[in-house]
Amino acid sequence: MAQLFTPYTLKNLTLKNRIVMPPMCQSAVEAMDGTPNDWHFVHYVSRAVGGTGLIVIEMTNVESDGLITNRGLGLWSEKQIPAFARIIEGCQKYGAKMAIQKIGWINNSPFQREYSLSEMVSKLYNKFSN
Protein backbone atom coordinates (compact mmCIF):
# COMPACT_ATOMS: atom_id res chain seq x y z
CA MET A 1 0.00 0.00 0.00
CA ALA A 2 2.87 2.37 0.71
CA GLN A 3 3.99 2.18 -2.92
CA LEU A 4 0.56 3.27 -4.21
CA PHE A 5 1.48 6.93 -3.79
CA THR A 6 5.02 6.69 -5.12
CA PRO A 7 6.03 7.60 -8.69
CA TYR A 8 6.15 4.85 -11.28
CA THR A 9 8.23 4.86 -14.47
CA LEU A 10 7.75 2.62 -17.48
CA LYS A 11 10.23 3.41 -20.27
CA ASN A 12 9.81 7.16 -20.90
CA LEU A 13 6.49 7.53 -19.05
CA THR A 14 6.59 8.58 -15.42
CA LEU A 15 3.39 8.67 -13.39
CA LYS A 16 3.21 10.74 -10.21
CA ASN A 17 1.67 7.72 -8.45
CA ARG A 18 0.29 4.27 -9.23
CA ILE A 19 -3.38 5.27 -9.22
CA VAL A 20 -4.95 4.53 -12.60
CA MET A 21 -8.49 5.34 -13.73
CA PRO A 22 -9.51 2.70 -16.28
CA PRO A 23 -11.66 3.53 -19.30
CA MET A 24 -15.41 3.40 -18.71
CA CYS A 25 -18.11 3.63 -21.37
CA GLN A 26 -20.09 6.64 -20.17
CA SER A 27 -22.23 7.28 -23.29
CA ALA A 28 -22.62 10.94 -22.33
CA VAL A 29 -22.15 12.72 -25.68
CA GLU A 30 -25.11 15.10 -25.97
CA ALA A 31 -24.79 16.22 -29.59
CA MET A 32 -24.43 12.62 -30.76
CA ASP A 33 -21.44 13.62 -32.90
CA GLY A 34 -18.68 12.01 -30.83
CA THR A 35 -17.46 15.32 -29.39
CA PRO A 36 -16.75 15.46 -25.63
CA ASN A 37 -18.74 18.07 -23.73
CA ASP A 38 -18.70 19.82 -20.34
CA TRP A 39 -19.81 16.62 -18.62
CA HIS A 40 -16.68 14.85 -19.86
CA PHE A 41 -14.49 17.79 -18.84
CA VAL A 42 -15.81 17.73 -15.26
CA HIS A 43 -15.70 13.92 -15.11
CA TYR A 44 -12.04 13.61 -16.13
CA VAL A 45 -10.59 16.77 -14.60
CA SER A 46 -12.19 16.00 -11.22
CA ARG A 47 -10.27 12.69 -11.21
CA ALA A 48 -7.06 14.59 -11.93
CA VAL A 49 -7.81 17.04 -9.12
CA GLY A 50 -8.29 14.03 -6.85
CA GLY A 51 -4.75 12.88 -7.60
CA THR A 52 -5.10 10.15 -10.23
CA GLY A 53 -1.74 9.45 -11.89
CA LEU A 54 -3.03 8.00 -15.19
CA ILE A 55 -6.48 8.62 -16.66
CA VAL A 56 -7.64 6.52 -19.61
CA ILE A 57 -10.37 8.28 -21.59
CA GLU A 58 -13.27 5.96 -22.34
CA MET A 59 -13.68 4.05 -25.58
CA THR A 60 -13.24 6.50 -28.41
CA ASN A 61 -14.41 5.54 -31.88
CA VAL A 62 -12.11 6.23 -34.82
CA GLU A 63 -14.90 6.28 -37.37
CA SER A 64 -18.51 7.39 -37.13
CA ASP A 65 -19.78 4.20 -38.76
CA GLY A 66 -18.32 2.10 -35.95
CA LEU A 67 -20.23 3.63 -33.05
CA ILE A 68 -21.62 1.18 -30.51
CA THR A 69 -23.92 3.92 -29.23
CA ASN A 70 -24.75 7.29 -30.78
CA ARG A 71 -23.68 8.91 -27.51
CA GLY A 72 -20.13 7.53 -27.57
CA LEU A 73 -16.93 9.54 -27.97
CA GLY A 74 -15.26 9.85 -31.34
CA LEU A 75 -12.01 11.04 -32.80
CA TRP A 76 -12.58 10.86 -36.55
CA SER A 77 -12.69 14.58 -37.36
CA GLU A 78 -10.37 17.49 -36.71
CA LYS A 79 -13.43 19.29 -35.30
CA GLN A 80 -13.33 16.98 -32.27
CA ILE A 81 -9.73 17.81 -31.31
CA PRO A 82 -10.41 21.06 -29.35
CA ALA A 83 -12.81 19.31 -26.96
CA PHE A 84 -10.33 16.49 -26.30
CA ALA A 85 -7.51 19.04 -25.95
CA ARG A 86 -9.50 20.98 -23.32
CA ILE A 87 -9.91 17.81 -21.23
CA ILE A 88 -6.25 16.80 -21.61
CA GLU A 89 -4.99 20.30 -20.74
CA GLY A 90 -7.27 20.41 -17.69
CA CYS A 91 -6.03 17.05 -16.43
CA GLN A 92 -2.38 17.83 -17.10
CA LYS A 93 -2.62 20.94 -14.90
CA TYR A 94 -2.93 18.54 -11.97
CA GLY A 95 -0.13 16.23 -13.07
CA ALA A 96 -2.22 13.43 -14.56
CA LYS A 97 -1.02 11.56 -17.63
CA MET A 98 -3.63 10.78 -20.25
CA ALA A 99 -4.41 7.89 -22.59
CA ILE A 100 -7.34 7.08 -24.87
CA GLN A 101 -8.99 3.69 -25.33
CA LYS A 102 -9.47 3.40 -29.09
CA ILE A 103 -12.25 1.38 -30.67
CA GLY A 104 -12.71 0.68 -34.36
CA TRP A 105 -10.63 -0.31 -37.34
CA ILE A 106 -7.22 1.16 -37.99
CA ASN A 107 -6.32 -0.32 -41.38
CA ASN A 108 -8.22 -1.57 -44.37
CA SER A 109 -11.45 0.15 -43.37
CA PRO A 110 -14.04 0.25 -46.14
CA PHE A 111 -15.15 3.67 -44.86
CA GLN A 112 -13.59 6.96 -45.86
CA ARG A 113 -12.44 9.11 -42.94
CA GLU A 114 -11.36 12.72 -42.96
CA TYR A 115 -8.07 11.59 -41.35
CA SER A 116 -6.51 8.29 -40.38
CA LEU A 117 -6.19 7.45 -36.68
CA SER A 118 -2.45 8.06 -36.78
CA GLU A 119 -3.02 11.52 -38.31
CA MET A 120 -5.60 12.38 -35.64
CA VAL A 121 -3.33 11.22 -32.81
CA SER A 122 -0.44 13.17 -34.36
CA LYS A 123 -2.55 16.33 -34.49
CA LEU A 124 -3.56 15.88 -30.85
CA TYR A 125 0.04 15.05 -29.83
CA ASN A 126 1.47 18.03 -31.71
CA LYS A 127 -0.86 20.34 -29.81
CA PHE A 128 0.84 19.31 -26.56
CA SER A 129 4.43 18.82 -27.69
CA ASN A 130 5.13 22.48 -28.51
N, CA and C of each residue as an Amber inpcrd file, in Angstrom:
protein
   390
   0.8180000  -1.1970000   0.0000000   0.0000000   0.0000000   0.0000000
   0.8590000   1.2570000   0.0000000   2.0000000   1.1980000   0.6360000
   2.8750000   2.3690000   0.7080000   3.3550000   2.8010000  -0.6650000
   3.5120000   1.8450000  -1.5830000   3.9880000   2.1800000  -2.9240000
   2.9130000   2.8120000  -3.8020000   1.6490000   2.7360000  -3.4120000
   0.5570000   3.2740000  -4.2090000   0.7570000   4.7490000  -4.5320000
   1.3250000   5.4850000  -3.6150000   1.4790000   6.9330000  -3.7860000
   2.8850000   7.3480000  -4.2080000   3.6770000   6.3840000  -4.6530000
   5.0240000   6.6900000  -5.1230000   5.0260000   6.7510000  -6.6490000
   5.9410000   7.5290000  -7.2250000   6.0280000   7.6030000  -8.6890000
   6.3310000   6.2400000  -9.3030000   5.9140000   6.0890000 -10.5450000
   6.1460000   4.8540000 -11.2780000   6.6060000   5.2170000 -12.6820000
   7.7000000   4.5870000 -13.1350000   8.2310000   4.8600000 -14.4650000
   8.2310000   3.5820000 -15.2900000   7.7140000   3.6950000 -16.5090000
   7.7500000   2.6170000 -17.4820000   8.2910000   3.2210000 -18.7650000
   9.5080000   2.8340000 -19.1280000  10.2280000   3.4130000 -20.2650000
  10.3000000   4.9260000 -20.0980000   9.6950000   5.6980000 -21.0090000
   9.8100000   7.1600000 -20.8980000   8.5520000   7.8020000 -20.3060000
   7.6950000   7.0160000 -19.6980000   6.4870000   7.5300000 -19.0530000
   6.6290000   7.4300000 -17.5420000   6.5450000   8.5710000 -16.8730000
   6.5890000   8.5820000 -15.4160000   5.2650000   9.1000000 -14.8780000
   4.6340000   8.2780000 -14.0490000   3.3900000   8.6690000 -13.3900000
   3.7170000   9.1940000 -12.0090000   2.9500000  10.1640000 -11.5320000
   3.2140000  10.7420000 -10.2070000   2.8670000   9.7660000  -9.0880000
   2.0140000   8.7760000  -9.3980000   1.6740000   7.7190000  -8.4480000
   1.1570000   6.5260000  -9.2390000   0.7140000   5.5050000  -8.5650000
   0.2850000   4.2720000  -9.2300000  -1.2350000   4.1520000  -9.3120000
  -1.9220000   5.2680000  -9.1470000  -3.3820000   5.2730000  -9.2220000
  -3.7880000   5.4720000 -10.6830000  -4.5450000   4.5070000 -11.2030000
  -4.9550000   4.5320000 -12.6040000  -6.4820000   4.4680000 -12.6830000
  -7.0550000   5.3800000 -13.4660000  -8.4940000   5.3360000 -13.7280000
  -8.6900000   4.6150000 -15.0570000  -9.3200000   3.4450000 -15.0330000
  -9.5070000   2.6980000 -16.2770000 -10.5830000   3.3510000 -17.1500000
 -10.6190000   2.9840000 -18.4280000 -11.6610000   3.5330000 -19.2990000
 -13.0240000   2.9660000 -18.9190000 -14.0310000   3.8070000 -18.9970000
 -15.4060000   3.3960000 -18.7070000 -16.3120000   3.9650000 -19.7900000
 -17.1780000   3.1620000 -20.3360000 -18.1090000   3.6300000 -21.3660000
 -19.2040000   4.4450000 -20.6880000 -19.1430000   5.7580000 -20.8330000
 -20.0950000   6.6420000 -20.1720000 -21.3000000   6.9910000 -21.0430000
 -21.1480000   6.9510000 -22.3610000 -22.2350000   7.2820000 -23.2930000
 -22.9110000   8.5970000 -22.9130000 -22.1050000   9.6500000 -22.7740000
 -22.6190000  10.9420000 -22.3250000 -22.5030000  12.0530000 -23.3710000
 -22.2350000  11.7010000 -24.6180000 -22.1550000  12.7180000 -25.6770000
 -23.5710000  13.2180000 -25.9610000 -23.7730000  14.5270000 -25.8020000
 -25.1100000  15.0960000 -25.9710000 -25.4640000  15.3480000 -27.4340000
 -24.5120000  15.8620000 -28.2040000 -24.7900000  16.2230000 -29.5920000
 -24.8090000  15.0130000 -30.5160000 -24.4570000  13.8610000 -29.9930000
 -24.4260000  12.6170000 -30.7600000 -23.5270000  12.7210000 -31.9870000
 -22.4140000  13.4610000 -31.8090000 -21.4380000  13.6160000 -32.8960000
 -20.0490000  13.1640000 -32.4790000 -19.9550000  12.5160000 -31.3130000
 -18.6820000  12.0120000 -30.8280000 -17.8410000  13.0210000 -30.0630000
 -18.2640000  14.2730000 -30.0160000 -17.4590000  15.3210000 -29.3910000
 -17.6890000  15.3730000 -27.8780000 -16.6020000  15.3220000 -27.0890000
 -16.7470000  15.4570000 -25.6350000 -17.3770000  16.8050000 -25.2780000
 -18.0750000  16.8380000 -24.1500000 -18.7440000  18.0660000 -23.7270000
 -18.3290000  18.4310000 -22.3020000 -19.0320000  19.3800000 -21.6980000
 -18.7000000  19.8190000 -20.3410000 -18.7860000  18.6810000 -19.3330000
 -19.7090000  17.7600000 -19.5290000 -19.8130000  16.6220000 -18.6210000
 -18.4990000  15.8460000 -18.5960000 -17.9450000  15.5780000 -19.7730000
 -16.6810000  14.8510000 -19.8600000 -15.5560000  15.6460000 -19.1970000
 -15.5210000  16.9480000 -19.4370000 -14.4900000  17.7900000 -18.8400000
 -14.5160000  17.6650000 -17.3170000 -15.6830000  17.8280000 -16.7300000
 -15.8110000  17.7290000 -15.2650000 -15.4590000  16.3190000 -14.7920000
 -15.9340000  15.3150000 -15.4940000 -15.6960000  13.9190000 -15.1140000
 -14.2000000  13.6030000 -15.0460000 -13.4690000  13.9460000 -16.0940000
 -12.0440000  13.6070000 -16.1340000 -11.1870000  14.5440000 -15.2920000
 -11.4220000  15.8300000 -15.3590000 -10.5900000  16.7710000 -14.5990000
 -10.7840000  16.5720000 -13.1050000 -11.9850000  16.2250000 -12.6610000
 -12.1860000  15.9970000 -11.2240000 -11.3550000  14.8100000 -10.7420000
 -11.1280000  13.8260000 -11.5970000 -10.2670000  12.6930000 -11.2140000
  -8.8130000  13.1480000 -11.1120000  -8.4170000  14.0470000 -11.9940000
  -7.0560000  14.5870000 -11.9320000  -6.8760000  15.4250000 -10.6690000
  -7.8710000  16.2380000 -10.3430000  -7.8130000  17.0430000  -9.1200000
  -7.6800000  16.1300000  -7.9080000  -8.3490000  14.9920000  -7.9510000
  -8.2950000  14.0290000  -6.8500000  -6.9780000  13.2870000  -6.7370000
  -6.0780000  13.4550000  -7.7180000  -4.7490000  12.8830000  -7.6040000
  -4.4550000  11.6850000  -8.4780000  -5.3450000  11.3070000  -9.3730000
  -5.1050000  10.1470000 -10.2290000  -3.8480000  10.3550000 -11.0800000
  -2.9960000   9.3420000 -11.1460000  -1.7430000   9.4460000 -11.8920000
  -1.9090000   9.2350000 -13.3840000  -2.7740000   8.2980000 -13.7790000
  -3.0350000   8.0030000 -15.1910000  -4.5350000   7.8840000 -15.3850000
  -5.0560000   8.6510000 -16.3390000  -6.4780000   8.6210000 -16.6630000
  -6.6230000   8.1190000 -18.0920000  -7.3960000   7.0600000 -18.2710000
  -7.6390000   6.5250000 -19.6060000  -9.0400000   6.9670000 -20.0350000
  -9.0860000   7.8030000 -21.0680000 -10.3710000   8.2760000 -21.5880000
 -11.1130000   7.0820000 -22.1840000 -12.4110000   7.0660000 -21.9260000
 -13.2690000   5.9590000 -22.3420000 -13.1570000   5.6250000 -23.8190000
 -13.7420000   4.4960000 -24.1930000 -13.6800000   4.0490000 -25.5830000
 -14.0190000   5.2010000 -26.5140000 -13.1160000   5.4070000 -27.4550000
 -13.2380000   6.5020000 -28.4110000 -13.2030000   5.9120000 -29.8130000
 -14.2730000   6.1000000 -30.5340000 -14.4090000   5.5400000 -31.8780000
 -13.5480000   6.3130000 -32.8660000 -12.9580000   5.5940000 -33.8170000
 -12.1100000   6.2290000 -34.8190000 -12.8390000   6.4290000 -36.1410000
 -14.0820000   5.9950000 -36.1920000 -14.9020000   6.2770000 -37.3670000
 -16.3650000   6.3030000 -36.9350000 -17.1140000   7.2040000 -37.5390000
 -18.5070000   7.3870000 -37.1340000 -19.3670000   6.1600000 -37.4210000
 -19.0070000   5.3950000 -38.4160000 -19.7840000   4.2050000 -38.7580000
 -19.5610000   3.0530000 -37.7870000 -18.6190000   3.1790000 -36.8830000
 -18.3220000   2.1040000 -35.9500000 -18.8550000   2.3280000 -34.5540000
 -19.7160000   3.3210000 -34.3750000 -20.2330000   3.6340000 -33.0450000
 -21.0610000   2.4860000 -32.4670000 -20.8100000   2.1650000 -31.2150000
 -21.6180000   1.1760000 -30.5090000 -22.9060000   1.8450000 -30.0370000
 -22.7830000   3.1120000 -29.6460000 -23.9170000   3.9200000 -29.2300000
 -23.7620000   5.2990000 -29.8560000 -24.8550000   5.9580000 -30.1720000
 -24.7510000   7.2870000 -30.7850000 -24.3460000   8.3570000 -29.7800000
 -24.1390000   7.9680000 -28.5270000 -23.6850000   8.9110000 -27.5060000
 -22.2490000   8.6320000 -27.0660000 -21.5230000   7.8610000 -27.8690000
 -20.1320000   7.5340000 -27.5660000 -19.1670000   8.5890000 -28.0900000
 -17.9600000   8.6100000 -27.5240000 -16.9280000   9.5410000 -27.9650000
 -16.3680000   9.1310000 -29.3190000 -15.8730000  10.1210000 -30.0530000
 -15.2640000   9.8530000 -31.3420000 -14.0880000  10.7640000 -31.6010000
 -13.1590000  10.2600000 -32.3800000 -12.0060000  11.0450000 -32.8050000
 -11.7480000  10.7120000 -34.2760000 -12.6870000  11.1110000 -35.1180000
 -12.5820000  10.8640000 -36.5500000 -12.5550000  12.1550000 -37.3470000
 -12.6800000  13.2940000 -36.6740000 -12.6890000  14.5790000 -37.3630000
 -11.8370000  15.5850000 -36.5950000 -11.1800000  16.4410000 -37.3410000
 -10.3720000  17.4900000 -36.7070000 -11.2380000  18.4000000 -35.8260000
 -12.5160000  18.4640000 -36.0930000 -13.4340000  19.2940000 -35.3040000
 -13.5460000  18.8020000 -33.8590000 -13.2170000  17.5460000 -33.6130000
 -13.3260000  16.9770000 -32.2670000 -12.0940000  17.2580000 -31.4090000
 -10.9910000  17.6180000 -32.0330000  -9.7290000  17.8140000 -31.3100000
  -9.8220000  18.8710000 -30.2060000 -10.3930000  20.0520000 -30.4280000
 -10.4130000  21.0600000 -29.3540000 -11.0770000  20.5770000 -28.0570000
 -12.1390000  19.8070000 -28.1630000 -12.8110000  19.3150000 -26.9560000
 -11.9350000  18.3150000 -26.2030000 -11.2640000  17.4230000 -26.9440000
 -10.3320000  16.4930000 -26.2990000  -9.1530000  17.2630000 -25.6970000
  -8.6510000  18.2430000 -26.4240000  -7.5110000  19.0360000 -25.9480000
  -7.8560000  19.7530000 -24.6490000  -9.0550000  20.2890000 -24.5510000
  -9.4990000  20.9780000 -23.3250000  -9.4480000  20.0250000 -22.1230000
  -9.9250000  18.8060000 -22.3100000  -9.9050000  17.8070000 -21.2320000
  -8.4640000  17.4590000 -20.8660000  -7.6420000  17.1860000 -21.8600000
  -6.2550000  16.8020000 -21.6120000  -5.4950000  17.9270000 -20.9060000
  -5.6510000  19.1460000 -21.3830000  -4.9860000  20.2950000 -20.7370000
  -5.4450000  20.4440000 -19.2930000  -6.7470000  20.2990000 -19.0580000
  -7.2720000  20.4110000 -17.6940000  -6.6960000  19.3670000 -16.7670000
  -6.5750000  18.1420000 -17.2430000  -6.0260000  17.0530000 -16.4250000
  -4.5270000  17.2200000 -16.2040000  -3.8220000  17.6570000 -17.2290000
  -2.3770000  17.8280000 -17.1040000  -2.0060000  18.9210000 -16.1010000
  -2.8750000  19.8900000 -15.9030000  -2.6170000  20.9440000 -14.8950000
  -2.4000000  20.3400000 -13.5160000  -3.0140000  19.1860000 -13.2750000
  -2.9310000  18.5370000 -11.9670000  -1.9750000  17.3460000 -11.9770000
  -1.1740000  17.2400000 -13.0230000  -0.1250000  16.2260000 -13.0680000
  -0.5450000  14.8610000 -13.5620000  -1.7700000  14.7300000 -14.0470000
  -2.2230000  13.4280000 -14.5600000  -1.7010000  13.2000000 -15.9730000
  -1.3520000  11.9810000 -16.2600000  -1.0150000  11.5620000 -17.6260000
  -2.2990000  11.0250000 -18.2390000  -2.3950000  11.1440000 -19.5690000
  -3.6290000  10.7810000 -20.2550000  -3.3920000   9.7200000 -21.3210000
  -4.3990000   8.8800000 -21.5140000  -4.4080000   7.8930000 -22.5900000
  -5.8430000   7.8070000 -23.1050000  -6.0120000   7.2430000 -24.2870000
  -7.3410000   7.0750000 -24.8660000  -7.5210000   5.6150000 -25.2590000
  -8.6620000   5.0400000 -24.8860000  -8.9910000   3.6900000 -25.3350000
  -9.6550000   3.8130000 -26.7040000  -8.9970000   3.3040000 -27.7170000
  -9.4720000   3.3960000 -29.0940000 -10.3540000   2.2030000 -29.4180000
 -11.4160000   2.4710000 -30.1830000 -12.2520000   1.3800000 -30.6680000
 -12.5330000   1.6110000 -32.1500000 -12.4560000   0.5730000 -32.9250000
 -12.7140000   0.6790000 -34.3620000 -11.5350000   0.1580000 -35.1610000
 -11.6680000   0.1830000 -36.4480000 -10.6330000  -0.3140000 -37.3450000
  -9.5560000   0.7280000 -37.5450000  -8.3220000   0.2560000 -37.6780000
  -7.2190000   1.1610000 -37.9860000  -6.8800000   1.0700000 -39.4630000
  -6.7360000  -0.1220000 -39.9780000  -6.3240000  -0.3240000 -41.3760000
  -7.4170000  -1.0290000 -42.1670000  -7.3490000  -0.8600000 -43.4510000
  -8.2230000  -1.5720000 -44.3700000  -9.7090000  -1.3380000 -44.1240000
 -10.0520000  -0.1580000 -43.6010000 -11.4530000   0.1460000 -43.3730000
 -12.1300000   0.4480000 -44.7060000 -13.3300000  -0.0540000 -44.9050000
 -14.0440000   0.2540000 -46.1430000 -14.6250000   1.6700000 -46.1270000
 -14.5680000   2.3400000 -44.9860000 -15.1520000   3.6680000 -44.8560000
 -14.0950000   4.7420000 -45.0570000 -14.4840000   5.8230000 -45.6790000
 -13.5880000   6.9610000 -45.8600000 -13.6610000   7.8420000 -44.6190000
 -12.5090000   8.1960000 -44.0850000 -12.4440000   9.1060000 -42.9390000
 -11.7350000  10.3710000 -43.3750000 -12.0360000  11.4560000 -42.6660000
 -11.3640000  12.7170000 -42.9560000  -9.8630000  12.5680000 -42.7340000
  -9.4730000  11.8400000 -41.6770000  -8.0680000  11.5930000 -41.3540000
  -7.9370000  10.1710000 -40.8370000  -6.7540000   9.6030000 -40.9700000
  -6.5070000   8.2940000 -40.3770000  -6.3170000   8.4740000 -38.8740000
  -6.3990000   7.3800000 -38.1300000  -6.1910000   7.4500000 -36.6810000
  -4.8200000   8.0190000 -36.3660000  -3.8000000   7.5710000 -37.0830000
  -2.4520000   8.0590000 -36.7850000  -2.3460000   9.5620000 -37.0280000
  -3.0260000  10.0690000 -38.0620000  -3.0160000  11.5180000 -38.3110000
  -3.7350000  12.2710000 -37.1980000  -4.8550000  11.7240000 -36.7100000
  -5.6020000  12.3850000 -35.6400000  -4.7750000  12.4090000 -34.3490000
  -4.1540000  11.2850000 -34.0150000  -3.3290000  11.2200000 -32.8100000
  -2.1410000  12.1700000 -32.9520000  -1.5480000  12.2400000 -34.1360000
  -0.4370000  13.1690000 -34.3630000  -0.8750000  14.6120000 -34.1620000
  -2.0390000  14.9690000 -34.6590000  -2.5500000  16.3350000 -34.4860000
  -2.7620000  16.6380000 -33.0030000  -3.3310000  15.6850000 -32.2750000
  -3.5600000  15.8760000 -30.8460000  -2.2190000  15.9490000 -30.1110000
  -1.2810000  15.0610000 -30.4520000   0.0360000  15.0480000 -29.8300000
   0.7750000  16.3500000 -30.0990000   0.7450000  16.8010000 -31.3500000
   1.4690000  18.0320000 -31.7050000   0.9540000  19.2330000 -30.9390000
  -0.3040000  19.2330000 -30.5900000  -0.8630000  20.3420000 -29.8090000
  -0.1790000  20.4530000 -28.4500000   0.2620000  19.3210000 -27.9060000
   0.8390000  19.3060000 -26.5650000   2.3570000  19.1820000 -26.5400000
   2.9820000  18.9960000 -27.6820000   4.4290000  18.8170000 -27.6910000
   5.1860000  20.1220000 -27.9610000   4.4700000  21.1870000 -28.2360000
   5.1270000  22.4770000 -28.5100000   5.4530000  23.2220000 -27.2340000
